[in-house]
C-alpha cells in the first residue's frame, strides 16, 4: 500500500513537471513567432513609408501581420521609421512583440 502511494505521488509530480515544461516551451515558441511577425510588419510599414511599395504604412503592417495570424496592436510612424507592436494568440496564451524599421541612421563624416 505504501509503495503505491509513493508511486502515485511520483507520477503526479512527473505529470506536473511535463505539463509545465510543455507550457513554457509553447510560450517560448509563441514569443519567437510574435517577434518575427513584428519584424516583418515593421519592415513592410517602413517600405510603404519610403515609397518602396504602394499602400499606407500601417495598413501594410496589418496585412503582413494578418497573413501570419497575428494582430497589430499599435503602429506608429516617425518620418520613415515605423514602430509596430503585434499580438499572437489570445487570452493568457497571447504573446506580444515590438519592432522598429526604417532607414539607417546618418553617420557623421
N, C-alpha and C positions, 0 to 999 in steps of 0.2 A: 504493500500500500504506500509506504513512504517513497519508494523508488518511482512509482507512477506519478506522485505529486511533484517530485523534483523534475521528472521528465516533462511533465505538462508545463511547469514553470519555465524550464529552459526553452521549450517550444514557443511559449508566449513571448519570451524575450527575443528570440531569434526572429519571430514574425514581426515584432515591433521594429526591430533594427532594419529588417529588409524593407518594410514599408517606408520608414523614414529615409533610408538611402535612396529608394526609388523616387520619393517625392523631391528630395534635394537634387537628384540628377535631372528630373523633369524641369525643375525651376531653373537650373543652370542652362539647359538647352533652350528654354523659352527666353531667357535673358540674352543669350547669344544671338538668337534669331531676331529679337527686337533690336539689338544693336546693328545688325546687318541691314535690316529694313530701314532703320533711321538713317544710316549712311546713304543708302540708295535714294531715299526720298529727299534728303538734303541735297545730294548731287543733282537730282532731277530739277529741284526748285532753283538751284544756282544756275543750271544750264538755261532754264527758261528766263531767269532774271537777266542773264548776259545776252540773250537773244540767240544762243546756240541752237535752241529748239523752240518751236512755237508753243504758245499757251501761257496761261497765268501761272506764276511760280508755285503758289500754294495748291492750285488745282492739280498741277503735275505731280507734286509731292503726294497728294491724296490718291491719285491714280496709281502711283507706284506702290504705295502702302496697301491699298485695297487689293491690288493684284497679288501681293504677298500674304494677304489675310490679316492685315493689321489696320489700325485706325490712327489717323493723325489727330493728336491731342492738341498740339499747338504748332503754328507755323509763323515765323517772324522773318521779315526781310530788312536788312540794313544795307542799302545800296545794292551791291551784287552778292552779298553774303547772306545765305539762308540758314536759319536755325530751325530744325524740325524735331518735334518730340512725338513719338509713336507709342501705341499700346498694342500688345499682343496678348490674346486670351481674355478671359472675363473673371470678375469676382476676385476671390483670394488667389487665384492662379494666374492673374494678369502680371505682365512684366512691361515696364516702360523703359525707353532709351531715348537719348537725345544726341543729335549730331549737328555739326555745322560744316558748311561747304561754301566755297567761294574762291575768288582769285587769290593767288599767293600774295603775301604782304610785300610791299615795295621795300627794296633794300637800299641802303644809303651807299653812295659811291665812295 
